[in-house]
């Protein structure tokens, strides 16, 4: 018999006693609270509109998204089935933020163009330009009535009109433009479908699962919103069932084939075929819909099956490791530069990264009429990471290997696949300083993204973040493919942070950028060669009352020599000499690295806009706190060492270094510092309170605290609990709840949809601290997911956090030297 350590039994006993005794809720309010007015103003600050560039790159559509929806919107009916969240009235994936206005912007004249005939009230779920730029399509949704409609804007008249209703967007967007711009391809709700299956309140028997003999070792992550029974399965089938259709611009609907549980359907670039995937039984109670059986086929214009490409079985778990993949066809798509050619990847190592293999993945092509064997386009020693299409002489294939953080970029010739590939990049995706950027793409005549080529295909363009020891300085480069020589066309310059968004010509001379500074919000700019940039938009400062906030990108070292950075914010009007040290809120999110050099690289830019969001810690600048945002918390494991083997030691060292630096600067009172984070940052917060007395209080939102409840890996940890049991135990702050001596505020959405952060994590952590006599508060937000969406929920979150900080940090009495000792 295995005997647990005494302290583990103590925790279990305390929990059992706490639950049996019927722990009472706090005497807090039963209605939503409103925080201080300065925090409410931040929540209600205007958002900048979203911009959608046209295919010809001379027009843009702008969509305004209002501030947060009310709880009445977020609390509407929602189904949680097989990893999907479905709005049953609209037959669409659940969403609660919609565009409330839509207009056009001429980039050359800088003139805004209003659109007539828009529905009112407007609720846009998505916008798509037609390839010929004569129309703009958008999906209008009315959750109250259940409307899910397709609308188009005619660019010639600047007028909107309804094209069709009854879209089905449960598994995706629900529509796309036909390549010739003559209409749209859509998934519709089937005619005469009837009412959904009733929810069986009286069970007819148990739900049963059984392992298969000889199944081998598989890792199964902890997924939310899974099917629970046959009734769930029938409801899922009902809402997935859709009808493929072509919708002409005059509203005529041509239905294609028979309704089925379609997951995706995409016309070929020449419009002659449709690549479609549907889900089939048997379903699973262990994994989400992506792992259910799939049948992939190519269909003709009339809906007849031209060729079945694959029948993929149910996959309940993969081999161990983050480089594991399912066997068979994956990542299938149309080749963008060819009339009708399929491209996909297939693992050659059984999808098992532990197997020795010179070739891990094949990238395969098969052209219409799909009656010849597929051609191997690339043989990869690592995992396939996607492809960008140029022309018959150029496609760019990414491959990666998570275990070593390796990444490669190859140039291949799709029309001559026997030609040896050309290596364009060989490095680490952790190494931001040497990231060459991403190839620039533009929309072609069929609406597909294609690599923008120059000089007859001899050059391409790259846009990158430009990470450096001075911070991020985005750039545009021109890469000569024959010589490998780069020519820098644009480089962001102080005192601005300017980020290229698109090239507006094929020579790389005209750029669309966003430019910002610490006091100026990001606005769109038009650059033409060396001329001064021209402002296309003039978005106002969203929080002018906080315009005087100061920001500095600070740098310091961990005691083991790893370089660290963080962004230090100070309230408007603050003077360290006059006002002395402030209470400080530190907000962080740990990250794993395989290289100490990469871990020490500077992130972000000192010239970015001081955006004060309700979601991060900066809101509390309005309440008189100093804020240290995103201080580096690297967890490094070089060579054969795994980062998490020394997680707690490195985490504490990072926190100590950050505190020492802000105290050295005279801006923070060492005895009045709080730490907080969301998700993995919440996990960090609980660990820091369990293993140190560095902080007076903690704020942990939507976290996981007991790693035995995520036994097949979490975050970047790829080993299972049974492979690394001591690591899982040492990293779980739940195991050290008896050492949490400082107040911990736990906030969690009751309907968290993130893998691993089930609400029970916060509930059990609170029960442990309560049962052990500690100080904690648990706030469960109704109808909220991993990120909180309703205005009332966000205001409650801020009110709770403000009260916690005021009580336990800003106005807390000095802590005795003995109490401050870990």
C-alpha positions in Angstrom: 0.0 0.0 0.0 1.3 3.5 -0.9 1.4 5.9 2.0 0.9 9.5 1.1 3.0 12.1 3.0 1.4 13.4 6.1 0.8 16.9 4.7 -1.1 15.4 1.7 -3.4 13.6 4.1 -3.9 16.8 6.1 -5.0 18.7 2.9 -7.5 15.9 2.1 -8.8 15.8 5.6 -9.3 19.6 5.7 -11.1 19.6 2.4 -13.4 16.8 3.5 -14.1 18.6 6.8 -14.8 21.9 5.0 -17.2 20.3 2.5 -18.9 18.2 5.1 -19.4 21.2 7.4 -21.2 23.0 4.6 -18.9 26.1 4.1 -21.1 29.2 4.0 -20.8 31.8 1.3 -19.4 35.2 2.2 -21.8 37.9 3.2 -21.0 39.8 0.1 -23.6 41.4 -2.3 -26.0 39.3 -4.3 -26.2 41.8 -7.1 -23.6 43.1 -9.5 -21.4 45.9 -8.1 -20.2 49.0 -9.8 -16.6 50.0 -9.0 -15.1 53.5 -8.6 -16.1 55.9 -11.4 -12.6 56.1 -12.7 -12.7 52.4 -13.4 -16.1 52.5 -15.0 -14.8 55.2 -17.4 -12.1 52.8 -18.6 -14.6 50.0 -19.2 -16.8 52.3 -21.2 -14.1 53.9 -23.3 -14.6 53.8 -27.0 -12.9 51.2 -29.1 -11.2 51.9 -32.4 -12.9 50.4 -35.5 -11.6 47.4 -37.3 -10.3 47.8 -40.8 -10.7 45.4 -43.8 -8.5 46.1 -46.8 -10.0 45.6 -50.2 -8.4 43.2 -52.8 -7.2 46.1 -55.0 -5.7 47.7 -51.9 -7.3 51.1 -52.5 -10.4 50.9 -50.3 -11.0 49.8 -46.8 -14.1 48.8 -44.9 -14.3 50.0 -41.3 -16.5 48.3 -38.7 -17.2 49.8 -35.3 -17.6 47.4 -32.4 -19.3 48.9 -29.4 -18.2 48.5 -25.8 -19.1 45.4 -23.8 -22.5 43.7 -24.1 -24.8 43.4 -21.1 -25.3 40.3 -19.1 -28.8 40.0 -20.7 -27.0 39.3 -24.0 -24.3 37.0 -22.6 -26.9 35.0 -20.6 -28.8 34.0 -23.8 -29.2 30.3 -24.4 -26.0 28.5 -25.3 -25.3 24.9 -26.1 -22.0 23.3 -25.2 -21.4 20.3 -27.4 -18.2 18.5 -28.4 -16.0 21.5 -27.8 -18.4 23.8 -29.6 -20.5 26.6 -28.1 -23.6 27.1 -30.1 -26.3 29.8 -30.1 -29.4 27.7 -30.8 -31.5 30.5 -32.1 -29.1 31.7 -34.8 -27.5 28.3 -35.7 -24.1 29.9 -35.2 -21.1 29.7 -32.9 -21.8 31.7 -29.8 -20.5 35.3 -29.9 -21.6 38.4 -28.1 -19.8 41.2 -29.7 -21.0 42.4 -33.1 -20.2 45.3 -35.4 -22.7 48.2 -34.9 -21.6 50.3 -37.9 -20.0 49.9 -41.3 -18.5 52.4 -43.7 -15.9 52.7 -46.4 -12.6 54.7 -46.7 -11.0 55.7 -49.9 -7.2 55.4 -49.2 -6.2 57.8 -52.0 -8.7 60.7 -51.2 -9.0 59.8 -47.5 -12.7 60.3 -47.9 -15.2 58.3 -45.8 -18.1 56.8 -47.6 -21.4 56.0 -45.8 -23.4 52.9 -46.7 -27.2 53.2 -47.2 -29.7 50.5 -46.4 -27.9 48.8 -43.5 -30.2 46.8 -41.2 -31.1 48.4 -37.9 -30.0 47.6 -35.3 -26.9 46.4 -37.0 -25.1 43.3 -35.7 -22.3 42.2 -38.0 -20.5 38.9 -37.3 -18.0 39.1 -40.2 -17.0 41.0 -43.4 -15.7 39.7 -46.7 -14.8 41.5 -49.9 -15.6 40.0 -53.3 -12.5 39.1 -55.3 -13.4 41.7 -58.0 -14.1 44.3 -55.3 -17.5 45.2 -56.6 -19.3 43.9 -53.5 -18.8 43.5 -49.8 -20.6 40.7 -47.9 -21.4 40.6 -44.3 -23.2 38.3 -41.9 -25.9 40.0 -40.0 -27.1 38.3 -36.8 -30.0 39.0 -34.5 -29.9 36.7 -31.5 -33.3 37.9 -30.2 -35.2 36.8 -33.4 -32.8 34.1 -34.5 -32.0 35.8 -37.8 -28.7 34.8 -39.4 -28.6 36.6 -42.7 -26.2 37.2 -45.6 -26.1 40.8 -46.8 -24.1 42.5 -49.6 -23.0 46.1 -50.2 -22.9 47.2 -53.9 -19.8 49.4 -54.2 -21.2 51.2 -57.2 -24.2 52.5 -55.3 -22.9 52.2 -51.7 -26.1 50.5 -50.8 -26.6 47.4 -48.7 -29.3 44.7 -49.3 -30.3 41.4 -47.8 -29.3 38.5 -50.0 -30.4 35.4 -48.0 -31.3 34.1 -44.6 -30.9 30.9 -42.7 -27.1 30.6 -42.6 -25.6 27.8 -40.6 -22.4 29.0 -39.0 -22.1 26.4 -36.3 -18.8 25.0 -37.6 -17.3 28.1 -39.2 -18.1 31.4 -40.9 -20.9 29.9 -43.0 -20.1 31.6 -46.3 -17.4 32.5 -48.8 -17.3 34.3 -52.2 -17.3 32.2 -55.4 -14.0 32.7 -57.2 -15.6 34.5 -60.1 -17.4 36.9 -57.7 -20.8 35.9 -59.3 -22.2 35.0 -55.9 -21.4 33.3 -52.6 -21.0 29.8 -51.5 -22.8 29.1 -48.2 -23.9 26.5 -45.7 -27.6 26.9 -45.0 -30.0 25.5 -42.5 -31.8 22.6 -44.2 -35.3 23.2 -45.5 -38.0 21.6 -43.4 -35.6 20.6 -40.7 -38.1 20.9 -37.9 -37.6 21.5 -34.2 -34.4 20.3 -32.4 -34.5 17.0 -30.6 -36.0 17.3 -27.1 -33.7 17.2 -24.2 -34.4 13.9 -22.4 -35.0 14.7 -18.8 -35.6 11.1 -17.9 -32.6 8.9 -18.7 -33.2 5.5 -20.4 -29.9 4.1 -19.2 -26.3 5.0 -18.3 -23.6 6.6 -20.4 -20.9 4.0 -20.9 -17.3 4.3 -22.0 -14.8 1.4 -22.4 -11.1 1.3 -23.4 -10.0 -0.7 -26.4 -7.7 -3.7 -25.9 -4.1 -2.9 -27.0 -4.8 0.8 -27.4 -1.3 1.8 -26.2 -0.3 4.9 -24.4 -2.1 8.0 -25.5 -2.3 11.5 -24.1 -5.8 13.0 -23.7 -5.9 16.6 -22.7 -8.7 17.8 -20.4 -11.2 19.3 -22.8 -14.3 21.3 -21.8 -17.8 21.1 -23.2 -17.7 17.5 -24.3 -20.7 15.3 -25.2 -22.2 13.6 -22.1 -24.8 11.3 -23.5 -26.8 10.2 -26.6 -29.2 13.1 -26.2 -26.3 15.5 -26.6 -25.1 13.6 -29.7 -28.5 14.0 -31.3 -28.7 17.7 -30.6 -25.2 18.2 -32.0 -26.2 16.4 -35.2 -29.2 18.6 -35.5 -27.3 21.9 -35.3 -24.4 20.7 -37.5 -26.7 19.5 -40.3 -26.4 22.0 -43.2 -27.1 22.4 -46.9 -24.4 23.4 -49.3 -25.6 26.1 -51.7 -24.6 28.8 -54.2 -26.3 32.1 -53.8 -26.4 34.4 -56.8 -26.2 38.2 -56.4 -29.9 38.4 -57.3 -30.7 36.2 -54.4 -31.4 33.0 -56.3 -30.4 29.9 -54.3 -29.0 26.7 -55.9 -28.8 23.9 -53.4 -25.9 21.5 -53.9 -26.2 17.8 -52.9 -27.9 16.6 -49.8 -27.7 18.1 -46.2 -25.1 16.5 -44.0 -23.1 17.3 -40.9 -20.7 19.5 -42.8 -17.7 20.9 -40.9 -16.3 22.9 -43.9 -16.9 23.4 -47.6 -14.6 25.4 -49.9 -14.9 25.9 -53.7 -11.8 25.3 -55.8 -10.0 28.3 -57.3 -11.6 27.6 -60.7 -15.1 27.1 -59.1 -15.6 23.6 -60.6 -15.3 21.6 -57.4 -16.0 21.8 -53.7 -13.7 20.4 -51.0 -15.9 19.4 -48.1 -15.5 17.6 -44.8 -18.3 16.1 -42.7 -18.3 14.5 -39.3 -19.6 11.0 -38.8 -20.3 8.6 -35.9 -19.1 7.2 -33.6 -18.8 10.3 -31.5 -16.8 10.5 -28.3 -17.3 11.6 -24.7 -13.5 12.2 -24.3 -12.4 14.5 -27.1 -13.9 17.4 -29.1 -15.4 17.3 -32.6 -12.0 17.8 -34.3 -11.1 14.3 -33.3 -14.4 12.7 -34.4 -14.5 10.6 -37.5 -14.2 12.8 -40.6 -15.0 12.0 -44.2 -13.2 14.3 -46.8 -14.4 14.4 -50.3 -14.3 16.5 -53.6 -17.7 17.2 -55.0 -18.8 18.5 -58.4 -20.9 21.6 -59.1 -24.1 19.5 -58.8 -23.1 18.0 -55.5 -22.1 14.6 -56.8 -19.1 12.9 -55.3 -16.1 13.2 -57.6 -13.5 11.5 -55.3 -13.4 10.5 -51.7 -10.0 11.7 -50.3 -10.0 10.2 -46.8 -12.2 8.5 -44.2 -10.5 9.5 -40.9 -11.3 7.4 -37.8 -12.1 8.6 -34.3 -8.9 9.7 -32.5 -9.1 9.5 -28.7 -5.7 10.7 -27.8 -2.3 11.0 -29.5 1.1 9.7 -28.8 2.9 11.6 -26.0 4.5 14.9 -26.9 3.6 18.2 -28.4 5.0 17.1 -31.8 2.4 14.3 -32.0 -0.1 14.2 -34.8 -2.9 12.1 -36.0 -2.2 9.7 -38.8 -3.7 10.1 -42.3 -4.7 13.2 -44.2 -4.5 16.5 -42.3 -4.3 20.3 -43.1 -6.0 19.7 -46.5 -6.6 22.7 -48.7 -6.8 23.9 -52.3 -3.5 25.0 -53.9 -4.2 28.7 -54.3 -2.3 29.2 -57.5 -3.8 26.3 -59.5 -7.3 25.7 -60.9 -8.1 22.6 -58.7 -5.2 20.9 -56.9 -5.4 19.5 -53.4 -2.5 19.7 -50.9 -2.3 18.0 -47.6 0.2 16.5 -45.1 0.6 13.0 -43.8 2.7 11.8 -40.9 5.3 9.2 -41.9 6.3 8.3 -38.3 2.8 7.2 -37.2 2.4 10.6 -35.7 4.7 9.6 -32.8 7.6 11.9 -32.1 9.3 9.2 -30.0 9.9 7.1 -33.1 13.2 7.7 -35.0 12.5 8.9 -38.5 14.4 10.7 -41.1 11.2 12.0 -42.7 8.4 13.0 -40.3 5.8 14.4 -42.8 5.1 14.3 -46.5 3.4 17.2 -48.2 1.3 15.8 -51.0 -0.5 17.2 -54.1 -3.3 15.8 -56.2 -4.7 17.6 -59.2 -8.1 17.3 -60.8 -9.7 15.0 -61.9 -8.1 13.3 -58.8 -7.7 9.9 -60.5 -3.9 9.9 -60.4 -1.7 9.0 -57.3 -0.8 12.1 -55.2 2.6 13.6 -55.9 5.1 14.3 -53.0 5.8 18.1 -52.9 8.0 18.0 -49.9 9.7 15.5 -47.5 10.0 17.1 -44.1 12.3 16.1 -41.2 10.0 17.9 -38.8 6.3 18.7 -38.6 4.4 20.5 -41.4 3.5 24.0 -40.4 1.7 25.3 -43.4 2.3 26.6 -46.9 2.1 30.0 -48.7 1.5 29.9 -52.4 3.1 32.1 -55.0 3.1 30.6 -58.5 4.2 27.4 -60.2 7.8 28.3 -59.4 7.4 29.2 -55.8 5.6 28.0 -52.7 6.9 28.5 -49.1 6.6 25.6 -46.7 7.1 25.9 -43.0 8.2 23.0 -40.8 8.8 23.0 -37.0 9.8 20.8 -34.1 8.3 21.9 -30.8 10.7 19.8 -28.6 13.7 21.8 -29.8 11.8 25.0 -30.9 13.3 24.6 -34.4 11.7 26.1 -37.4 12.6 26.0 -41.1 11.2 27.7 -44.2 11.7 26.0 -47.6 11.1 27.3 -51.1 9.7 24.6 -53.4 8.5 24.6 -57.0 5.0 23.2 -57.2 5.1 22.7 -60.9 8.4 20.9 -60.7 8.2 19.0 -57.4 11.3 16.9 -58.2 13.4 20.1 -57.9 15.5 20.2 -54.8 14.0 22.6 -52.2 15.8 25.8 -51.2 16.3 26.5 -47.5 15.3 30.1 -46.7 15.3 30.0 -42.9 16.8 27.7 -40.3 16.5 28.8 -36.7 14.4 28.8 -33.5 10.9 30.2 -33.2 12.0 31.4 -29.7 14.7 33.7 -31.2 12.8 36.9 -31.8 16.0 38.9 -32.6 16.7 36.8 -35.7 13.1 36.4 -36.9 13.2 37.4 -40.6 9.5 38.2 -40.7 6.6 36.7 -42.7 6.2 36.8 -46.4 3.7 39.4 -47.6 0.6 38.1 -49.3 -2.1 39.8 -51.4 -5.5 38.7 -52.7 -5.6 37.3 -56.2 -8.4 37.5 -58.8 -10.1 34.4 -57.3 -9.9 35.7 -53.7 -7.0 33.6 -52.5 -4.0 34.8 -50.6 -0.8 34.6 -52.7 2.8 35.6 -52.0 3.5 39.0 -53.4 6.4 38.5 -55.9 8.6 41.1 -57.5 11.0 41.3 -60.4 9.4 38.4 -62.3 9.4 36.1 -59.3 13.0 36.7 -58.2 12.1 38.6 -55.0 9.5 38.8 -52.3 8.7 41.0 -49.3 8.9 40.3 -45.6 7.1 42.1 -42.7 8.5 41.5 -39.2 8.3 42.8 -35.7 12.0 43.8 -35.7 12.7 42.6 -32.1 16.0 44.0 -30.8 17.7 45.0 -27.6 16.1 48.4 -28.1 12.7 46.9 -28.3 10.5 46.0 -31.2 11.0 48.1 -34.4 8.8 46.7 -37.2 10.2 46.6 -40.7 9.6 45.7 -44.4 12.4 43.9 -46.3 12.8 42.9 -49.9 14.4 39.5 -50.2 16.3 38.6 -53.4 15.6 34.8 -53.7 18.7 34.1 -55.8 21.3 35.9 -53.8 19.6 35.9 -50.4 20.4 39.6 -50.1 17.8 41.7 -48.2 17.1 45.4 -48.8 15.3 47.3 -46.0 12.5 49.3 -47.3 11.0 50.5 -44.0 12.1 50.5 -40.4 10.0 52.0 -37.5 11.8 54.9 -35.9 11.6 56.5 -32.5 9.6 58.2 -31.0 6.9 56.1 -32.7 6.0 52.5 -32.9 4.9 52.0 -36.6 3.7 48.7 -37.8 3.3 47.8 -41.5 -0.1 46.3 -42.2 0.0 45.9 -46.0 1.9 46.8 -49.1 -0.3 48.9 -51.4 1.7 48.3 -54.6 3.8 45.5 -56.0 7.1 47.4 -55.6 6.9 47.8 -51.8 6.9 51.6 -52.1 3.4 52.4 -50.8 2.6 51.1 -47.3 -0.4 51.0 -45.0 0.8 51.2 -41.4 -0.5 52.0 -38.0 1.5 54.5 -36.0 1.4 55.2 -32.3 3.4 56.7 -29.5 3.0 56.6 -25.7 0.5 59.5 -25.8 -1.0 58.9 -29.3 -3.3 55.9 -30.0 -2.6 53.8 -33.1 -3.9 55.4 -36.3 -3.7 54.2 -39.9 -1.1 56.0 -42.1 -0.3 56.0 -45.8 3.4 55.9 -46.7 4.7 56.6 -50.2 8.4 56.1 -50.5 10.4 58.6 -48.5 7.6 61.1 -48.2 6.1 62.1 -44.9 3.3 59.7 -43.9 -0.3 60.8 -44.4 -2.9 60.1 -41.7 -5.9 58.1 -42.9 -7.7 58.0 -39.5 -7.7 60.2 -36.4 -8.9 58.0 -33.6 -9.1 60.0 -30.4 -7.4 59.0 -27.1 -9.8 56.6 -25.5 -8.9 57.6 -21.9 -7.7 61.2 -22.0 -8.0 61.4 -18.2 -5.0 59.1 -18.1 -3.0 60.7 -20.9 -0.3 61.8 -18.3 0.6 58.2 -17.4 4.3 57.6 -17.7 5.8 54.4 -19.1 9.3 52.9 -19.2 10.6 49.6 -20.4 12.9 48.5 -17.6 15.7 46.0 -17.7 17.2 44.0 -14.9 18.8 40.6 -14.3 17.8 37.4 -12.5 20.3 36.2 -9.9 21.4 33.5 -12.3 22.2 36.1 -15.0 19.2 35.8 -17.2 18.2 39.2 -18.6 14.7 40.3 -17.8 12.4 43.1 -18.9 9.1 44.6 -17.9 7.0 47.7 -18.5 6.7 50.1 -15.6 3.7 52.4 -15.5 3.3 55.3 -13.1 0.1 57.4 -12.5 -0.4 60.8 -14.0 1.4 63.6 -12.1 3.5 61.2 -9.9 6.9 62.4 -8.7 9.0 59.8 -6.9 10.9 62.4 -4.9 7.8 64.3 -3.9 5.4 61.4 -3.5 7.6 58.5 -2.4 7.1 54.8 -3.1 3.7 53.7 -4.2 1.7 50.5 -3.8 2.4 48.4 -6.9 0.5 45.8 -8.8 2.6 43.3 -10.7 0.9 41.3 -13.5 2.7 38.5 -15.3 2.4 35.3 -17.4 5.3 32.8 -17.3 6.7 31.4 -20.5 8.9 28.3 -21.1 12.1 28.5 -23.1 14.8 26.1 -24.3 17.4 28.8 -24.4 18.5 31.3 -21.8 19.6 33.7 -24.5 16.1 33.7 -26.0 14.5 34.0 -22.6 16.5 37.2 -22.0 15.5 38.9 -25.3 13.6 42.2 -25.0 9.9 42.1 -25.8 7.5 44.9 -26.8 8.5 48.6 -27.4 8.8 51.6 -25.2 7.1 53.7 -28.0 3.7 51.8 -28.0 0.6 53.6 -26.9 -0.2 53.6 -23.2 -3.4 51.7 -23.7 -5.3 51.5 -20.5 -7.5 48.4 -20.6 -9.9 47.1 -18.1 -8.5 43.6 -18.7 -4.9 44.2 -17.6 -3.5 45.8 -14.5 -3.2 49.3 -16.0 -6.7 50.2 -15.0 -5.4 50.6 -11.4 -3.2 53.5 -12.4 -6.4 55.4 -12.0 -6.6 54.3 -8.4 -3.1 55.5 -7.5 -1.1 52.3 -8.0 2.2 51.8 -9.8 2.0 48.9 -12.3 4.6 46.5 -13.5 3.1 44.9 -16.5 4.4 41.7 -18.1 7.7 41.4 -16.2 9.7 38.5 -17.7 9.0 35.2 -15.9 11.0 32.8 -18.1 11.2 29.2 -17.2 14.3 27.8 -18.9 15.4 24.3 -19.6 18.4 24.0 -21.8 19.7 20.9 -23.5 18.1 17.7 -22.1 16.6 19.6 -19.1 12.9 20.4 -19.2 11.9 23.9 -18.2 9.4 22.8 -15.5 11.9 20.7 -13.6 12.9 23.9 -11.8 9.7 25.9 -12.3 9.2 27.2 -8.7 12.9 28.1 -8.2 13.0 30.1 -11.5 9.6 31.7 -10.8 10.6 32.9 -7.4 13.9 34.2 -8.8 12.1 36.2 -11.5 9.7 37.7 -8.9 12.5 38.6 -6.6 14.4 40.4 -9.3 11.4 42.4 -10.4 10.6 43.5 -6.9 14.2 44.4 -6.2 14.3 46.6 -9.4 11.1 48.6 -8.7 12.2 49.1 -5.1 15.6 50.2 -6.2 14.0 52.8 -8.4 12.1 54.2 -5.5 8.7 53.9 -7.1 7.4 50.9 -5.1 7.0 50.1 -1.4 8.4 46.6 -0.8 5.7 46.1 1.9 2.8 47.0 -0.5 3.2 44.9 -3.6 0.5 42.7 -5.0 0.8 40.1 -7.8 -1.8 38.9 -10.2 -2.5 37.1 -13.5 -5.1 35.4 -15.7 -5.1 31.7 -16.6 -1.4 30.5 -16.4 -0.7 33.9 -14.7 -3.2 32.9 -12.0 -1.4 29.6 -11.6 1.8 31.7 -11.2 0.1 33.9 -8.6 -0.9 31.1 -6.4 2.5 29.5 -6.6 4.2 32.8 -5.6 1.9 33.1 -2.6 2.5 29.5 -1.7 6.3 29.6 -1.8 7.1 33.2 -0.8 6.0 36.1 1.3 7.1 38.6 -1.3 3.5 39.9 -1.9 0.9 41.3 0.4 -1.9 39.8 -1.7 -2.7 38.0 -5.0 -5.4 38.2 -7.7 -5.8 34.9 -9.6 -8.4 34.9 -12.4 -9.5 31.7 -14.2 -6.5 29.6 -13.2 -5.7 25.9 -12.6 -4.0 25.0 -9.3 -4.0 21.2 -9.1 -2.0 19.7 -11.9 -3.2 16.2 -11.2 -6.4 17.3 -12.9 -4.5 18.0 -16.1 -2.6 14.7 -16.1 -1.7 14.5 -19.8 0.2 17.8 -20.1 -0.6 21.5 -19.6 0.7 24.7 -21.2 4.0 23.7 -22.8 4.5 20.6 -20.5 4.4 17.6 -22.8 5.1 14.9 -20.2 2.2 13.2 -18.5 1.7 13.1 -14.7 2.9 9.5 -14.7 6.1 10.4 -16.5 6.9 13.5 -14.3 5.0 13.0 -11.1 7.4 15.0 -8.8 7.2 17.9 -11.3 3.4 17.9 -11.3 3.3 17.8 -7.5 5.9 20.5 -7.0 4.2 22.8 -9.5 0.7 22.5 -8.0 0.0 25.3 -5.5 -3.0 23.3 -4.2 -0.5 21.0 -2.6 1.0 23.9 -0.7 -2.3 25.7 0.2 -1.2 25.4 3.9 1.6 27.7 3.1 -0.5 30.5 1.5 -0.3 33.1 4.3 -1.3 36.2 2.3 -4.8 37.0 1.0 -5.7 35.4 -2.4 -8.7 36.6 -4.5 -9.9 33.9 -6.8 -12.2 34.9 -9.8 -13.5 32.4 -12.3 -16.2 32.2 -15.0 -18.8 29.6 -14.1 -18.7 28.3 -17.7 -14.9 28.4 -18.5 -14.3 26.9 -21.9 -10.5 26.7 -21.7 -8.8 23.3 -21.6 -7.5 22.6 -18.1 -9.0 25.6 -16.3 -12.3 24.1 -15.2 -14.1 26.1 -12.5 -13.6 23.3 -10.1 -9.9 24.3 -9.9 -10.8 27.6 -8.2 -13.6 26.1 -6.1 -11.2 23.4 -4.7 -8.4 25.9 -4.2 -10.7 28.2 -2.2 -12.0 25.2 -0.2 -8.4 24.2 0.7 -7.4 27.7 1.8 -10.7 28.1 3.8 -10.3 24.7 5.4 -6.7 25.5 6.4 -7.6 28.8 8.0 -6.2 31.1 5.3 -7.6 34.3 3.8 -9.3 34.0 0.4 -12.4 35.1 -1.5 -14.0 33.2 -4.4 -16.0 35.1 -7.0 -17.8 32.9 -9.6 -19.1 35.0 -12.5 -22.4 33.6 -14.0 -22.5 32.8 -17.7 -18.9 33.7 -18.2 -16.2 31.9 -20.1 -12.4 31.9 -19.8 -12.5 35.6 -20.8 -15.3 37.7 -19.3 -17.6 39.2 -21.8 -20.5 41.0 -20.0 -20.1 44.6 -18.8 -21.6 43.6 -15.4 -19.0 40.8 -15.0 -16.1 43.1 -15.9 -17.3 45.8 -13.5 -17.7 43.2 -10.8 -14.1 41.9 -11.5 -12.8 45.4 -11.1 -14.8 46.1 -8.0 -13.6 42.9 -6.4 -10.0 43.6 -7.3 -10.1 47.2 -6.2 -11.5 46.3 -2.8 -8.9 43.5 -2.3 -6.0 45.8 -3.2 -7.3 48.7 -1.0 -7.8 46.4 2.0 -4.8 44.2 1.8 -2.2 46.3 0.0 -2.7 50.0 -0.1 -4.1 50.4 3.4 -2.6 47.3 5.0 -0.6 47.8 8.2 3.2 47.2 8.0 4.1 43.5 8.2 6.4 42.4 10.9 9.9 41.2 9.9 9.0 37.7 11.2 5.8 37.6 9.2 7.6 38.6 6.0 10.0 35.7 6.2 9.1 32.9 3.7 
